[in-house]
Amino acid sequence: MENNKLIVVTGPTASGKTRHAVNLAMALGNGEIVSADSRQVYSGMDLGTGKDLEEYGSVPYHMIDIRPAGSKYNLFEYLSDARQAIREIQERGNRPILCGGTGLYVESLLKGLALPEVPENPALRSSLRGKSLDELTEILASMKQLHNTTDVDTCARAIRAIEIQTYYQEHPELDPLRASQPLPCAAIIGVNIDREERRRRIEQRLHARLKAGMVDEVRRLLDSGIPADDLIYYGLEYKFLTLYATGQISREEMERDLLIAIHQFAKRQMTWFRGMERRGFHIDWIEHDDPEFISKSLELIRE
């Protein structure tokens, strides 16, 4: 199966990952994209997650719009669904290209983690209720297992992450790091973009999405019956746009605070990727605007 071994295209938000992955799929002639984005799984959440489905053209994509907005999709479900998608692509004789910036999803797939389904812990949740996000993040940082530091930007997500790590500590026999079967990978291609250009593109993209109707998208989700707290749970755009749509913050506060949060998110993504490299993953970084991006990617795949 060497000729259809998995390829990874990753990098921070606003780096142009999707465009490069699609161009690579077209250059290969039989590429199919498997999303590694923790929010693009939800249908109806399009502008806020930056699906940009028009970029895919005729290239098939997977792991997008597979759950209704308002539900809570987790890593356990993602690994099962993504592995199945990759397996089916390979069985068709095509080339799976994992594309996304959720480092936890990328790394967990490559490590072949076997995750147990973690139940809710009401007593733990009760003990954590009322703590600030900074306090919860500090607790999570002290736990040594693999956890999603990039997406933990709401108290609910932080509490769930602590709940998962606590479960692993209480059940060491289920430690996913002990029961892994690494997934063969031809290359991990990182889309590199310098900090200032990344910040400029994030700001430009945010204004474009607001102009395209991102606030209306959130209002439609609220009008469909999804509770505000469920949208806030998703963090980033959905957190701040929901706070604005429900009258809890002003438009100016929403735009300012959301921009800051996205910049912080991109910084956390890069921290995760550097951590992956320290943990033994070799990432070949190619500049986002390199005119030879695809030819260099093809060379790496053939090595």
matplotlib code that plots the C-alpha trace (Angstrom):
import matplotlib.pyplot as plt

x = [0.0, 3.1, 1.5, -1.5, 0.1, -1.3, 0.0, -0.5, -0.8, -1.0, -0.1, -1.7, -5.0, -5.0, -1.9, -3.7, -3.6, -6.8, -5.7, -2.3, -3.9, -6.4, -3.7, -1.7, -4.6, -5.1, -1.4, -1.5, -4.6, -6.3, -6.1, -9.0, -9.0, -9.7, -10.3, -8.5, -10.5, -12.4, -15.2, -15.7, -17.5, -20.6, -23.2, -24.5, -21.3, -19.7, -18.4, -17.3, -15.2, -13.9, -14.9, -14.4, -16.0, -15.7, -11.9, -12.3, -13.7, -13.9, -11.6, -13.6, -13.5, -14.4, -15.0, -16.9, -20.6, -20.9, -22.6, -25.5, -24.6, -25.2, -23.8, -20.5, -18.2, -15.1, -11.6, -12.8, -15.4, -13.1, -10.4, -12.9, -14.5, -11.3, -9.6, -12.6, -12.5, -8.7, -9.2, -12.0, -10.0, -7.0, -9.3, -10.5, -6.8, -6.8, -4.5, -5.7, -4.5, -5.1, -5.5, -6.2, -4.8, -6.2, -2.9, -4.4, -6.4, -3.4, -1.0, -3.5, -4.2, -0.5, 0.2, -2.6, -4.1, -6.7, -9.0, -11.7, -15.0, -14.7, -18.0, -19.0, -17.8, -20.5, -18.5, -15.4, -17.5, -19.2, -15.8, -14.5, -17.6, -17.0, -13.3, -12.0, -10.6, -7.1, -7.4, -8.8, -6.0, -3.4, -4.9, -4.9, -1.3, -0.2, -1.6, 1.0, -1.1, -1.9, -4.6, -5.9, -4.4, -5.2, -9.0, -9.5, -10.8, -14.0, -14.5, -16.8, -14.1, -11.4, -13.5, -14.1, -10.4, -9.6, -12.3, -10.7, -7.2, -8.5, -10.2, -6.9, -5.1, -7.7, -7.6, -3.9, -4.6, -6.6, -3.8, -4.0, -0.3, 0.3, -2.1, -1.1, -0.6, 1.2, -0.4, 2.1, 2.6, 4.5, 5.2, 4.0, 4.0, 3.8, 2.6, 4.9, 3.9, 5.7, 4.0, 3.2, 1.8, -0.3, -1.7, -2.5, -4.3, -6.2, -7.5, -8.3, -10.1, -12.2, -13.4, -14.3, -16.3, -18.1, -19.0, -20.2, -22.7, -21.0, -23.2, -26.3, -25.1, -24.9, -28.4, -29.8, -28.2, -29.7, -33.1, -33.0, -33.2, -29.5, -28.9, -26.5, -24.3, -23.9, -22.6, -20.3, -18.9, -17.3, -15.1, -13.5, -16.0, -19.0, -18.2, -17.8, -20.5, -23.0, -22.2, -22.7, -25.9, -27.4, -26.6, -23.8, -21.1, -20.9, -20.0, -16.7, -15.9, -16.8, -14.5, -11.6, -11.8, -12.3, -9.3, -7.2, -8.5, -7.8, -4.2, -3.7, -5.2, -2.7, 0.1, -1.1, -1.2, 2.4, 3.3, 1.6, 3.5, 6.8, 5.8, 5.1, 8.6, 10.1, 8.0, 9.6, 7.5, 9.4, 7.5, 8.8, 8.0, 7.4, 6.6, 3.0, 3.7, 6.4, 5.6, 7.2, 5.1, 3.5, 6.6, 8.5, 5.6, 5.7, 9.4, 9.0, 6.2, 8.5, 11.4]
y = [0.0, 2.2, 4.1, 5.2, 5.8, 8.7, 12.2, 15.0, 18.7, 20.8, 24.2, 27.1, 28.8, 31.1, 29.5, 28.2, 24.5, 23.5, 25.1, 23.4, 20.0, 20.3, 21.2, 18.3, 15.9, 17.2, 16.8, 13.2, 12.6, 10.4, 12.4, 12.6, 15.1, 13.9, 16.9, 17.2, 20.1, 19.8, 22.2, 21.5, 18.2, 20.2, 21.0, 24.5, 25.9, 27.1, 30.6, 30.3, 27.2, 28.4, 25.3, 27.1, 24.1, 25.9, 25.3, 21.6, 21.7, 18.1, 16.7, 14.4, 15.4, 13.6, 14.4, 17.6, 18.1, 14.7, 15.8, 18.3, 21.7, 21.6, 18.1, 17.4, 15.4, 14.1, 12.6, 9.0, 9.4, 11.3, 8.6, 5.9, 7.9, 9.2, 5.8, 4.4, 7.2, 6.7, 2.9, 3.2, 5.7, 3.3, 0.4, 2.4, 2.7, 6.4, 8.6, 10.0, 13.5, 14.4, 18.2, 20.4, 22.3, 20.5, 19.1, 16.6, 15.0, 14.8, 13.5, 11.0, 9.5, 9.2, 7.6, 5.1, 5.9, 3.4, 5.5, 4.2, 6.1, 8.3, 8.7, 11.9, 12.4, 14.4, 14.7, 16.0, 18.4, 19.7, 20.3, 22.3, 24.4, 28.0, 27.9, 30.4, 29.4, 30.3, 28.0, 25.1, 25.6, 25.5, 22.2, 20.7, 21.8, 19.9, 16.6, 14.9, 13.0, 14.1, 16.8, 19.4, 22.6, 24.4, 24.1, 24.6, 28.2, 27.7, 26.4, 23.6, 22.3, 22.6, 20.7, 17.9, 17.7, 17.4, 14.8, 12.7, 13.0, 12.1, 9.0, 7.8, 8.4, 6.3, 3.6, 3.2, -0.1, 2.0, 4.5, 5.2, 5.8, 2.1, 0.7, 2.4, 1.2, 4.0, 4.9, 4.7, 8.1, 9.1, 12.7, 15.4, 18.7, 21.8, 25.1, 27.7, 31.3, 34.1, 35.6, 39.0, 37.6, 35.1, 38.0, 40.1, 37.2, 36.3, 39.9, 40.1, 36.8, 37.7, 40.9, 39.0, 36.4, 39.0, 40.8, 37.5, 37.0, 35.1, 36.9, 35.9, 32.3, 32.3, 33.8, 31.1, 28.5, 30.1, 30.5, 26.7, 25.9, 25.4, 26.7, 29.6, 27.7, 24.9, 27.3, 29.0, 25.6, 25.5, 28.5, 31.1, 32.5, 30.8, 31.9, 35.6, 35.8, 34.1, 36.5, 39.4, 38.0, 37.5, 41.0, 40.2, 42.1, 44.9, 44.6, 46.4, 44.0, 41.0, 41.9, 43.0, 40.0, 37.5, 38.7, 38.4, 34.9, 33.7, 35.1, 33.2, 30.1, 30.2, 30.6, 27.5, 25.6, 26.3, 25.4, 22.0, 21.4, 22.2, 19.8, 17.1, 17.6, 17.1, 14.0, 12.5, 13.5, 14.9, 17.8, 19.2, 22.9, 24.6, 28.4, 29.1, 31.3, 29.1, 28.7, 25.2, 24.1, 21.2, 20.0, 20.0, 18.1, 15.5, 15.1, 14.5, 11.9, 10.0, 9.9]
z = [0.0, -0.4, -3.3, -1.3, 2.1, 4.2, 3.6, 6.1, 5.4, 8.5, 9.9, 11.8, 10.9, 7.9, 6.4, 3.3, 4.2, 2.4, -0.9, -0.8, 0.1, -2.7, -5.2, -4.0, -4.4, -7.9, -8.8, -7.5, -9.6, -7.0, -3.7, -1.3, 1.7, 5.2, 7.5, 10.8, 12.1, 15.4, 14.3, 10.7, 11.5, 12.4, 9.7, 9.5, 11.1, 7.8, 8.0, 11.6, 11.0, 7.6, 5.6, 2.3, 0.5, -2.9, -2.6, -3.0, -6.5, -7.7, -5.0, -2.6, 1.1, 4.3, 8.0, 7.2, 8.0, 9.7, 12.9, 13.6, 15.1, 18.9, 19.4, 21.1, 18.9, 20.6, 19.9, 20.5, 17.7, 15.5, 15.5, 14.7, 11.9, 10.4, 10.4, 8.6, 6.0, 5.4, 5.1, 2.6, 0.5, 0.4, -0.5, -3.5, -4.5, -3.8, -1.7, 1.7, 2.5, 6.2, 6.2, 9.3, 12.2, 15.2, 16.3, 18.8, 16.0, 13.7, 16.3, 17.8, 14.3, 13.5, 16.9, 16.3, 19.8, 21.0, 23.1, 25.5, 25.6, 28.7, 30.7, 32.5, 36.1, 37.9, 41.1, 39.3, 37.3, 40.4, 42.1, 39.1, 38.6, 39.3, 38.5, 36.0, 32.6, 33.7, 36.8, 34.7, 32.1, 34.9, 36.2, 32.8, 32.1, 35.3, 33.9, 31.8, 29.3, 25.8, 25.8, 23.4, 24.6, 21.3, 21.5, 25.2, 25.2, 27.2, 30.7, 29.5, 27.1, 29.8, 32.3, 29.7, 29.0, 32.8, 33.0, 30.3, 31.8, 35.2, 33.8, 32.3, 35.6, 37.4, 34.7, 33.8, 32.0, 29.4, 28.9, 25.1, 24.9, 25.8, 23.2, 20.1, 16.5, 14.6, 11.2, 8.3, 6.8, 3.7, 4.8, 7.3, 5.3, 7.4, 5.8, 7.2, 7.5, 9.5, 12.4, 10.9, 7.7, 9.7, 11.9, 8.8, 7.1, 10.3, 10.5, 6.8, 6.9, 10.0, 8.4, 5.2, 7.1, 9.2, 5.9, 4.4, 7.2, 10.0, 12.6, 10.7, 10.6, 14.5, 14.7, 12.5, 14.7, 17.8, 16.0, 15.1, 18.8, 19.7, 23.2, 23.4, 25.9, 23.3, 20.7, 23.3, 24.1, 20.6, 21.4, 19.2, 16.6, 18.1, 21.6, 20.8, 18.1, 20.4, 23.2, 20.8, 19.3, 22.7, 23.8, 26.3, 24.6, 22.0, 18.4, 19.1, 22.0, 19.9, 17.1, 19.3, 21.7, 18.9, 17.0, 20.1, 20.7, 17.1, 17.3, 20.6, 19.0, 16.1, 18.6, 20.6, 17.3, 16.6, 20.1, 19.5, 16.2, 17.9, 20.6, 18.0, 16.6, 20.1, 20.5, 17.4, 14.4, 11.5, 9.9, 6.6, 6.6, 3.3, 3.0, 2.4, -0.7, -2.2, -5.9, -5.8, -2.9, -4.8, -6.5, -3.2, -1.6, -4.3, -3.8, -0.1, -0.7, -3.1, -0.7]

ax = plt.figure().add_subplot(projection="3d")
ax.plot(x, y, z, "-o")
ax.set_aspect("equal")
plt.show()
